[in-house]
Structures are given as C-alpha cells and as structure tokens.
Amino acid sequence: MSVFEKYAPLYNLMYGEKGYGEETEFVLAQIGAYKAPIVDILDLGCGTGAHALRFARSGRNVLGVDLSADMLDLARRNAAAASNTMGTVEFQQSDIRDLKVDKEFDAVVSLFHVMSYQTHDEDVTAAIASARRHVAPGSPFLFDFWHGPAVIKSGPLARRKEVEDETVRVVRVATPTWHKAENRVTVGYHFTVEDKATGERSEFDEMHHMRYFFPAELDDALRRGGFRPAKCAEWLSGKALTDDSFSAYMI
C-alpha cells in the first residue's frame, strides 16, 4: 500500500483546522519579495490541492503535482467545486523527483514538509533538480521542512488526534521511531474510523518516513543544485530560527 492510499479520503477532515489561507498569503508575500509579478506557480507535492486552489483564487495559474492518485482525485473534486477561482489550476500525477514539464514557472513551492519526505541525499538532490528545471531564472523556490535542532531538543513525540464530521469519527494515533544516526523519524499512524450512522468501525495503519534537516546542509544541497540560498527562517513568522522552531522554510 502506498503512503496516503487509505489516508487520502480522511485527509481534509484530519487537517480541516489547518490555516491554509494564512499559509497561502504568507507564501505569496515571501516569494513576491523576490519576483513580481508572480503569475505561474508550480506546487510540488500538492496533496489535495488546498494551497494550489488558494493560489488560483488569488489570480495565479497553478500546476499541482503529486505522486498519490488518491490525493489528486480529491484535489480535482475540490477544484471542480470551487466557484471563485480567478486563475487556473491543473493537477498532474508524478514523482516530484522525476517531473519534466516543458514550462518554466515564476515560482516553485513545496509545502507541508514535502521536502522532509525526501529521506535520502539522492532524493533531496533529485527534488532540488526538479525545482531547478522548472523555475525561471532569477525566480524563487520556497519549501518548508522539519528543523533539526527543534526535533533533537524535544524528540519526536507520540500524538493522538480525534476529529469528526456528520458521518465519521476518526482517531489517529501517531507513534514515532527515531533513527538518530540518519536524521530520520518513522511515524507509524494507526487509524480507527467509526461510521456514526451504523457504529461500524474499521482500522488501518500507515508508515510515514520523514527526515529533518539543518540549514547548512540544505544550503550546500541548493548551491550544488544551481540555486542561491536567500532566506531561511521560522515558518509563518519569518523570525530567526531557534531550537524551538520545529517548522522552518527556505527560499
């Protein structure tokens, strides 16, 4: 089973409280400081399209790319239901490391820790090369990631989350395994899904392999990939990183 295969139908419910609007505005402000106007955006690892749709609502033309067919099915349904999109949005299935589109974009973004799913050096190199192939000269590439010093300070934590809507109740228990020597964390998710009408329950598991990064190693990887690192800061605040900044971004 691929990552997100059974998770995908629950994804929007699990992250219904996530501040996609705030995040989209933040990203547009950040990349807009390096190039204007930004019309065409490539969204690597777009998932169910929540950011991509909001970029399109702001008047941008967006190509969202994701490996999961299940997530893209939801993205296309979400796009079909959107009524206030001023720009355009399209979705394409591809491994972001192998993507080859005959187009250059005004900006490339990769959000919600997609880069941290690149767990080996060759994966990081390939993802950066993909971004470089598709970003116009002098244009920004922005991604967020797990910030190593914060992960090390707190350690990966077990977490429990419970959400529901009118049809289902979902409990997700996340149990991490820390591979310290490799700067990786394997997160085992156990889901219990209850149908509220019938009381029927189902359970399934998924394993997500994540990597945390240190800014200096990303600087090196980006320079080798043809980029000039311009900014690295705390996600959504833009403040200087500390060992309490779990989520960081780089331009």
Phi, psi and omega in degrees: 000133179280157176301136178078004182297307178271337180290326190308313182297341181261355192298311182297325177292317182297328184244030180297334182269356182295138186278066183299322180296312178299318181295318180297315179297320179297313181297316180298322178293320181293310183286332178293340178286346183250340176203139176213140355280157172254113183252314185251126183236135172256123182251103182273121184078053191283345180061230181275008172085015185297316176289316183303317180295323179288326172299317180294323178296334179276002176102004179272158173259124192235136166248117177259132183237135178208153180281332187274117176296326181294318178293321181291327174302316178293321179300317181292322176296317178297320180294320180295330181275347182285134184244353186237038180270117181275328176265197179244155177218131176229157181230144182220137178273126178190151165289126185299335181289336185251002187300135174220103177244136183278065182196146171253144185247155178289339177200147172240133178232154176213108196241167181059047170065027175302322180297329180286349171279354177270090196273348179239156184304321181293330176292316179298314179301316181292321179295319178294319178298323178296316177298319182294325179296333192247356180261136179294150179306134179080006184258158189272149170238119181240133175214155175249165186197162172288126184271116188308310182302325179287321178298316181294321182295313185269334189076150175296134186248141172290141183220151176233134180226135179233127179223161178203158168229202184287347185247325186224157170240130185236131171243126178241124177249123180255123179240112184269148169240123188264120175257082190299319184295339183251004183056040182233157174225128171262119180258115176268118179259129172245123182251137168239121184243124180246126173284119187287337180281319185255343185079000180291139182240144174225155181225148173204165182233150171221147178246126179243122183260120187236155178232140173255154189234160172247138187307322182297322181288327175290322174306311182298315182296321180292318179296319178296332181272004176096012178255161171247108179302129186247328184201141173218122188206181182284134181301132175073342177256330185074007181282163177300142182290143172231178178281009170254359181272093183290320182250126182234167174222157179226142174242000000 
